[in-house]
């Protein structure tokens, strides 16, 4: 019995079988990428060439169906005691009882030639796939919704083999796609306080074009504004916390979502510097230094 590897099509595959003699026990084993036990009814059926089902097994619940374990790899196996008839052709289908159409359909076009003396040539068969499902593109790398990254490189991927078209413009402009040579695209020369949209779409190797995926973000290259802090001279034993010595005021062009932090740095004898840093939502930052001198105001004994 000749056996060919099945063709996978999102839950639908075909395996062509041609029997050369009768047999009472047949075990099938072939690699299937990322094949896991289904959670709903999923039938494997063996058909004769006329479409008649001669064997059926539910791979979701049948104990005789073996799935990969550990390092065995993605190998799926089942056993049938079906008797195959000599010179009959068989094929195998897998049915997930799903109402959605498969991505691919395998079509076989057999032909047979016979001369005037009645001699028959070996049958010829031409097979091809029909794909009508458009590819799905997913953006995998993108900036924050408010970002200071300029330029920025987008990453994207397609579950099928496909080519990409990309487009970046300010929000409100109709997309005009151009071909991307890889699954990465760099947006350059972005302007401050402008909102941009990145579009990407894919076309598979048979010409199906998918719906575009898009991402909108705003460019903010302007750091927050921090007020100056006057130098102070204080008793070294007094409270030196910011709540006592004061904090700078901060403003930002994108609102009040700004974080203010401080760090005390050593300076000359009996003094230190308090460094204030304001960071906005786009990770722009601005710093100010406050000089603090320490004296001892306690009277001598």
Backbone torsions as a table, in degrees:
resi	resn	phi	psi	omega
1	UNK	NA	122.1	177.2
2	UNK	-79.5	145.4	-177.2
3	UNK	-140.2	132.0	177.6
4	UNK	-117.7	150.7	-177.9
5	UNK	-64.5	142.8	-179.1
6	UNK	-70.7	155.1	175.6
7	UNK	-101.4	126.1	-174.0
8	UNK	-92.7	138.2	-179.7
9	UNK	-147.9	67.3	179.0
10	UNK	50.0	57.8	175.5
11	UNK	98.1	-7.3	179.5
12	UNK	-124.0	121.4	175.9
13	UNK	-137.8	158.7	-178.4
14	UNK	-124.8	137.6	176.7
15	UNK	-127.8	118.3	-178.9
16	UNK	-87.9	129.2	-179.8
17	UNK	-123.8	132.2	175.0
18	UNK	-127.6	116.6	-174.7
19	UNK	-89.4	134.8	175.6
20	UNK	-103.2	-13.4	178.7
21	UNK	-159.9	168.6	178.5
22	UNK	-76.8	147.3	175.9
23	UNK	-147.7	151.5	-176.7
24	UNK	-103.5	-15.1	-176.4
25	UNK	-141.4	122.6	-179.1
26	UNK	-130.3	131.5	177.5
27	UNK	-121.3	125.3	-179.3
28	UNK	-103.5	138.5	175.5
29	UNK	-148.9	126.0	-179.7
30	UNK	-153.4	155.0	179.1
31	UNK	-79.3	138.9	176.5
32	UNK	-134.5	125.5	-176.8
33	UNK	-69.1	127.8	174.8
34	UNK	50.9	48.4	179.6
35	UNK	-95.6	122.0	180.0
36	UNK	-126.1	161.9	-178.6
37	UNK	-64.6	126.4	-179.6
38	UNK	-72.0	158.8	179.6
39	UNK	-101.1	-2.5	178.0
40	UNK	-131.3	173.6	-177.2
41	UNK	-56.8	126.6	179.8
42	UNK	-142.6	112.9	-174.5
43	UNK	-99.5	137.9	162.8
44	UNK	-102.4	127.9	-179.6
45	UNK	-125.3	139.1	172.4
46	UNK	-104.4	128.0	-177.1
47	UNK	-116.0	147.5	165.1
48	UNK	-75.1	169.9	-177.0
49	UNK	-60.3	-24.9	179.1
50	UNK	-84.5	2.2	178.2
51	UNK	95.9	-6.7	179.9
52	UNK	-66.8	130.6	178.0
53	UNK	-79.4	122.4	-179.6
54	UNK	-111.2	-8.3	177.6
55	UNK	-156.9	142.4	-179.1
56	UNK	-147.5	135.8	177.3
57	UNK	-143.4	137.5	176.3
58	UNK	-88.6	108.0	-174.4
59	UNK	-76.0	-6.4	179.6
60	UNK	-82.6	-26.1	-173.4
61	UNK	-128.5	-12.6	-174.7
62	UNK	-76.9	127.9	-176.2
63	UNK	-67.7	-25.5	-177.6
64	UNK	-77.5	-3.3	178.6
65	UNK	-90.6	124.3	-172.6
66	UNK	-108.1	127.9	178.3
67	UNK	-108.1	159.6	-176.2
68	UNK	-64.5	144.2	177.9
69	UNK	-132.7	135.6	174.8
70	UNK	61.6	-128.1	-174.9
71	UNK	-93.4	14.2	-178.4
72	UNK	-69.9	-18.8	180.0
73	UNK	88.7	173.2	-176.8
74	UNK	-76.0	69.8	179.4
75	UNK	-114.5	128.7	-176.9
76	UNK	-114.8	136.2	-173.1
77	UNK	-140.9	141.3	170.3
78	UNK	-146.5	162.6	-176.2
79	UNK	-126.2	140.7	176.6
80	UNK	-134.5	145.0	176.2
81	UNK	-96.2	19.1	-178.7
82	UNK	-63.3	138.2	174.5
83	UNK	-89.7	119.3	179.8
84	UNK	-92.5	141.2	-176.9
85	UNK	-93.6	138.8	-178.8
86	UNK	-58.7	138.5	176.6
87	UNK	63.5	12.5	173.5
88	UNK	-93.3	145.9	177.4
89	UNK	-100.5	141.6	-179.5
90	UNK	-129.6	156.7	170.4
91	UNK	-142.8	157.2	-175.2
92	UNK	-117.7	134.9	175.1
93	UNK	-124.5	156.7	174.0
94	UNK	-123.0	127.1	-173.2
95	UNK	-120.7	113.1	177.4
96	UNK	-86.3	5.8	-175.7
97	UNK	52.0	43.6	-179.4
98	UNK	-103.4	139.1	-178.1
99	UNK	-82.5	-10.7	-179.8
100	UNK	-80.4	145.3	-179.0
101	UNK	-73.2	153.6	177.0
102	UNK	-71.0	160.6	177.3
103	UNK	-69.3	-39.6	-175.8
104	UNK	-128.3	149.6	174.9
105	UNK	-128.5	127.7	177.9
106	UNK	-88.8	126.6	179.8
107	UNK	-116.3	128.5	176.9
108	UNK	-109.5	132.2	178.7
109	UNK	-121.5	87.9	-177.5
110	UNK	-78.7	152.2	174.3
111	UNK	-146.8	150.7	-178.9
112	UNK	-137.8	138.4	-179.9
113	UNK	-111.4	145.8	179.6
114	UNK	-141.6	132.1	-178.7
115	UNK	-86.1	-179.0	-175.7
116	UNK	-66.1	-23.4	179.5
117	UNK	-85.6	-1.1	178.7
118	UNK	90.3	7.4	177.1
119	UNK	-77.6	132.6	-178.1
120	UNK	-103.8	135.1	174.4
121	UNK	-82.1	161.3	175.8
122	UNK	-61.1	141.1	-178.0
123	UNK	-63.7	142.4	174.7
124	UNK	-106.3	145.2	-177.6
125	UNK	-137.6	132.2	175.2
126	UNK	-116.0	128.4	-177.9
127	UNK	-121.4	144.3	174.6
128	UNK	-153.1	162.6	-179.1
129	UNK	-104.8	141.7	173.6
130	UNK	-110.9	117.0	179.2
131	UNK	-116.6	120.9	-178.9
132	UNK	-123.1	2.3	179.7
133	UNK	-90.2	123.3	-178.8
134	UNK	-69.3	151.0	-180.0
135	UNK	-73.2	157.5	178.0
136	UNK	-113.4	122.3	179.7
137	UNK	-102.9	135.8	179.8
138	UNK	-122.8	130.6	175.6
139	UNK	-78.9	120.9	-174.6
140	UNK	-103.2	-18.6	179.7
141	UNK	-138.2	123.1	-177.0
142	UNK	-150.6	158.0	-179.7
143	UNK	-76.5	173.0	172.5
144	UNK	-67.3	161.6	-178.0
145	UNK	-60.8	-29.8	169.0
146	UNK	-124.6	117.8	-169.2
147	UNK	-138.7	149.4	174.1
148	UNK	-106.4	11.4	-179.1
149	UNK	-77.9	118.6	-177.1
150	UNK	-151.7	108.1	4.0
151	UNK	-78.8	176.2	174.5
152	UNK	-135.3	139.9	-179.8
153	UNK	-105.9	116.4	176.0
154	UNK	-81.2	147.3	171.7
155	UNK	-120.3	145.7	-179.5
156	UNK	-152.5	162.6	-175.3
157	UNK	-147.2	159.3	-180.0
158	UNK	-129.4	134.6	-178.3
159	UNK	-69.9	-22.2	176.9
160	UNK	-109.0	176.5	172.8
161	UNK	-77.7	116.0	-177.1
162	UNK	-152.4	161.8	173.3
163	UNK	-98.8	161.9	-172.7
164	UNK	-122.2	150.4	169.4
165	UNK	-128.7	137.8	-173.7
166	UNK	-129.2	164.9	-180.0
167	UNK	-165.1	132.4	173.7
168	UNK	-131.7	123.7	175.6
169	UNK	-149.8	169.3	175.4
170	UNK	-64.5	151.3	-177.7
171	UNK	-58.3	136.6	179.0
172	UNK	102.6	-9.7	179.6
173	UNK	-94.1	134.8	-179.4
174	UNK	-65.5	133.4	-177.9
175	UNK	-61.5	141.5	172.7
176	UNK	-132.4	95.5	-169.6
177	UNK	-72.6	150.1	170.8
178	UNK	-136.1	155.5	-173.5
179	UNK	-68.0	136.4	172.3
180	UNK	-99.2	134.9	-177.2
181	UNK	-83.7	-7.6	179.3
182	UNK	-153.4	-171.9	178.4
183	UNK	-93.1	30.1	175.3
184	UNK	-137.1	146.2	179.5
185	UNK	-145.8	131.3	-177.7
186	UNK	-104.4	121.7	175.0
187	UNK	-89.6	123.5	-174.3
188	UNK	-120.2	166.0	174.7
189	UNK	53.5	45.6	178.4
190	UNK	-77.1	140.6	-175.7
191	UNK	-98.6	148.3	-179.0
192	UNK	-65.1	140.8	176.7
193	UNK	60.0	30.9	174.8
194	UNK	-113.4	144.8	177.5
195	UNK	-101.5	129.2	-176.3
196	UNK	-118.9	158.6	174.7
197	UNK	-128.0	129.6	174.5
198	UNK	-104.3	126.9	178.2
199	UNK	-115.3	143.5	172.4
200	UNK	-147.4	141.2	176.2
201	UNK	-141.6	159.1	-177.0
202	UNK	-123.6	153.1	174.5
203	UNK	-128.4	125.3	-177.1
204	UNK	-78.4	179.4	-171.9
205	UNK	-74.7	-3.4	174.8
206	UNK	-110.6	6.1	173.2
207	UNK	99.2	2.4	176.1
208	UNK	-73.4	129.1	-179.1
209	UNK	-106.4	126.8	-177.2
210	UNK	-85.9	167.8	174.8
211	UNK	-70.4	145.5	-178.3
212	UNK	-72.7	149.1	167.4
213	UNK	-103.3	146.3	-176.4
214	UNK	-140.2	160.2	177.4
215	UNK	-146.0	134.0	-178.3
216	UNK	-113.7	133.9	177.5
217	UNK	-149.3	162.0	-179.1
218	UNK	-113.9	135.8	179.8
219	UNK	-92.0	126.5	177.3
220	UNK	-130.2	106.4	-179.2
221	UNK	-104.7	3.0	-173.6
222	UNK	-98.6	121.7	179.1
223	UNK	-73.2	159.9	176.6
224	UNK	-67.6	162.0	179.8
225	UNK	-104.8	127.4	-178.0
226	UNK	-118.1	133.3	-179.1
227	UNK	-71.7	156.4	177.1
228	UNK	-73.0	149.5	177.8
229	UNK	-114.9	123.3	-178.9
230	UNK	-69.7	149.0	175.8
231	UNK	-66.3	148.7	-179.2
232	UNK	-131.9	148.2	174.0
233	UNK	-120.1	120.6	-172.5
234	UNK	-135.4	161.3	175.5
235	UNK	-66.3	132.9	-177.9
236	UNK	-65.2	-16.5	179.5
237	UNK	-95.7	-0.9	-176.2
238	UNK	-85.5	175.4	178.2
239	UNK	-72.9	120.5	-176.5
240	UNK	-103.6	12.7	-176.9
241	UNK	-72.9	157.8	178.2
242	UNK	-59.7	-28.2	179.4
243	UNK	-65.4	-23.6	178.7
244	UNK	-94.8	-45.2	-175.6
245	UNK	-87.3	-8.1	174.5
246	UNK	97.9	161.1	178.1
247	UNK	-127.3	151.6	177.0
248	UNK	-75.6	155.9	173.3
249	UNK	-87.3	148.8	-175.1
250	UNK	-132.4	140.0	173.6
251	UNK	-135.9	153.0	-178.8
252	UNK	-144.1	149.1	-177.6
253	UNK	-68.9	-15.7	-179.8
254	UNK	-108.8	20.1	175.9
255	UNK	107.7	-160.8	-171.4
256	UNK	-98.8	8.8	-178.3
257	UNK	-81.0	66.4	-175.9
258	UNK	-125.3	138.8	180.0
259	UNK	-103.4	130.4	180.0
260	UNK	-114.2	124.0	178.8
261	UNK	-128.6	164.7	177.2
262	UNK	-140.2	157.4	178.5
263	UNK	-142.9	129.9	179.4
264	UNK	-91.6	125.5	-176.4
265	UNK	-116.2	138.1	178.9
266	UNK	-67.1	145.2	178.2
267	UNK	-128.4	-144.4	179.7
268	UNK	-73.1	177.7	-178.0
269	UNK	-56.3	133.5	177.7
270	UNK	63.2	34.2	175.5
271	UNK	-158.2	162.4	172.7
272	UNK	-151.9	167.1	179.1
273	UNK	-113.7	133.5	176.0
274	UNK	-103.9	113.2	-178.3
275	UNK	-95.4	119.7	178.9
276	UNK	-100.8	133.4	-179.8
277	UNK	-128.9	125.0	176.0
278	UNK	-107.6	129.8	-178.1
279	UNK	-125.5	126.6	-178.3
280	UNK	-92.7	-175.6	-175.1
281	UNK	-63.7	-29.0	-179.3
282	UNK	-88.8	6.8	179.6
283	UNK	72.1	18.6	166.7
284	UNK	-74.5	143.1	-177.4
285	UNK	-137.4	155.8	176.2
286	UNK	-142.7	145.3	-175.5
287	UNK	-128.1	151.0	173.7
288	UNK	-136.3	147.6	-179.9
289	UNK	-110.6	132.3	175.2
290	UNK	-114.7	123.9	178.4
291	UNK	-87.9	129.5	179.6
292	UNK	-125.1	119.1	179.2
293	UNK	-102.6	140.5	-176.1
294	UNK	-111.4	135.8	175.0
295	UNK	-134.0	162.7	177.9
296	UNK	-105.3	108.8	-177.2
297	UNK	-92.7	1.6	178.8
298	UNK	-72.8	134.6	178.8
299	UNK	-68.8	147.6	177.1
300	UNK	-68.7	143.8	-179.8
301	UNK	-76.5	NA	NA
